[in-house]
Amino acid sequence: MLSAISKEAGIYYNMIFSSLPRIAKFSLQNFFRNIWLSIVTITIIVLTLFSVTSLIFVNAIMDQAIKLVESKVDVSVYFKPAATGEQILAVQTYLEGQSYVKDVMYVSKSEALAKLREQYNDSPLILESLKELDNNPLGDTLIVNTYETKDYQKVIDVMEATPQFAALVDNQSFDDNSYIIAKLEDISKQIFRVGWGITIFFALISLLVIVNTIRIAIYTHRDEIGIMKLVGASNQFVRGPFVMEAFLYAIIGSVITFILAYLVATFSDPYVVGLLGQVDFTLLGYLTNNMLMIFGGELVGIVLISVIATSLALRRYLRV
Amino acid sequence: MLQFKNVSKIYTGQQTALKDINLHIEPGEFVSIVGQSGTGKTTLVKMILAEERPSSGHIIIGGWDITNIKQREIPTLRKQIGVVFQDFKLLPRKTLFENVAFALEVSGEAQAKIKEIVPQVLRIVGLEGKMSRFPNQISGGEQQRVVVARSLAHRPKILVADEPTGNLDSINSREIIELLKKINDFGTTVILVTHNREIVNDLNRRVITLEDGIVISDKQRGRYLL
């Protein structure tokens, strides 16, 4: 017996080097010989990851939709008809010099009138009223865009606070817009919260589903685990193939989700572009730019969940 | 080779499975342990395999006191004891070749050696032509022969057979006992746990009789007493 023990020690190094390929071989055997269980587990992983990816897509589209609406908001500074071209140019130059101002567009009083006529083409009453007037009642206008919606108030403040500018200004049309902007920001925050809330909720459900799927898979092999132990397999040797199998499920599940997400993004892009219009955004582009973050995160998460769940589920059956 | 010194096993709930057992089995012996159901035979086997620990006393195998064996040392012990179970305990998702090979793979045996040994032991049990079949594709008697082959693969010094004929008809039972005798002839110590009167009487070897967890008889050329 003692000589047998020394033989054991002698083959210890051989065991270390031969274990890994054997563990890999056993895990592949288990995977293919129990193909239905493998397919079911992978399907659940794909469904889980795909629901998380879908929520990321929805969040990204909502984000773009909000940006689009925000880009449509501007502040119009209406000048009194008496304001001269030089005075208006001075205001425009001043505003363009501000760091928070993206661009300033000048609309002359004749252009404003033409635009008004075009806008109310279907309202004969308004068009008739305009005809009745001898002179153009409208003044020149500056349309100001800022980088951030919160900076529109700054434009209004600076116009009001500078006496030489305030004397020229007839009206500023930011008040209505400020309400829209405030509402938009509010909706945006709510969508962000709800979106991530749903994502976390889904992730928790997925976690439970995956952990239970793996537990059932291990449970079906409990007798096998006992036999392995009784013929002298160490815990590591028994655990290895199961953990590697879980790793395999996670990798294959992630790759399928990745392909599926790309297909969905490609086929959805015409609709997304139709929805968002001129915004330079496609799901495919978003996916490509954030590939590492989305799929890297999902892969790491699912591998960790699968491997930890497998190790925990195995623990009780290894006590033989 | 194997010693039980004042070994008792009391399960939780004060149920005594074994009481003050003293045994000494020499290398190369063929020993039958007999007794009716619930007399502690299986507990004794479980203690040899370190599946159970004694509540008191000492178990020594080949000079190694395994009474308080560490968890990480158990695989080392089990790799040196061949075991044949009543319910076969074959791995269902592995072929007969892979089942036998597994016992060697867990010991870190080289692949070339495995390819050499496995067909040899399967030939000894007469299954060399069915190596690529799965356990559910062969009969109960054949499954038990695979288990014997597996237990032989790493050339154990001790072979423990726990009711190996319990699930077999008389013809298959005889074949298994003949195999065990052959293994014993090669020098392996065989411990046969059984309650099959006919087999024990035919063997005409050492018989240890258990009753209510106590050794009531230990005869060198014994017969089934109960």
Chai-1 contact restraints between the chains, C-beta under 6 A:
chainA,res_idxA,chainB,res_idxB,connection_type,confidence,min_distance_angstrom,max_distance_angstrom,comment,restraint_id
A,M1,B,G62,contact,1.0,0.0,6.0,A-B,restraint_1
A,M1,B,K157,contact,1.0,0.0,6.0,A-B,restraint_2
A,A4,B,Q80,contact,1.0,0.0,6.0,A-B,restraint_3
A,E8,B,T76,contact,1.0,0.0,6.0,A-B,restraint_4
A,I11,B,G108,contact,1.0,0.0,6.0,A-B,restraint_5
A,N14,B,G108,contact,1.0,0.0,6.0,A-B,restraint_6
A,M15,B,G108,contact,1.0,0.0,6.0,A-B,restraint_7
A,S18,B,G108,contact,1.0,0.0,6.0,A-B,restraint_8
A,R22,B,E105,contact,1.0,0.0,6.0,A-B,restraint_9
A,R33,B,R93,contact,1.0,0.0,6.0,A-B,restraint_10
A,E224,B,L91,contact,1.0,0.0,6.0,A-B,restraint_11
A,I227,B,K89,contact,1.0,0.0,6.0,A-B,restraint_12
A,I227,B,L91,contact,1.0,0.0,6.0,A-B,restraint_13
A,V231,B,A103,contact,1.0,0.0,6.0,A-B,restraint_14
A,G232,B,P75,contact,1.0,0.0,6.0,A-B,restraint_15
A,G232,B,R78,contact,1.0,0.0,6.0,A-B,restraint_16
A,G232,B,K79,contact,1.0,0.0,6.0,A-B,restraint_17
A,G232,B,V106,contact,1.0,0.0,6.0,A-B,restraint_18
A,A233,B,V106,contact,1.0,0.0,6.0,A-B,restraint_19
A,S234,B,P75,contact,1.0,0.0,6.0,A-B,restraint_20
A,F237,B,V106,contact,1.0,0.0,6.0,A-B,restraint_21
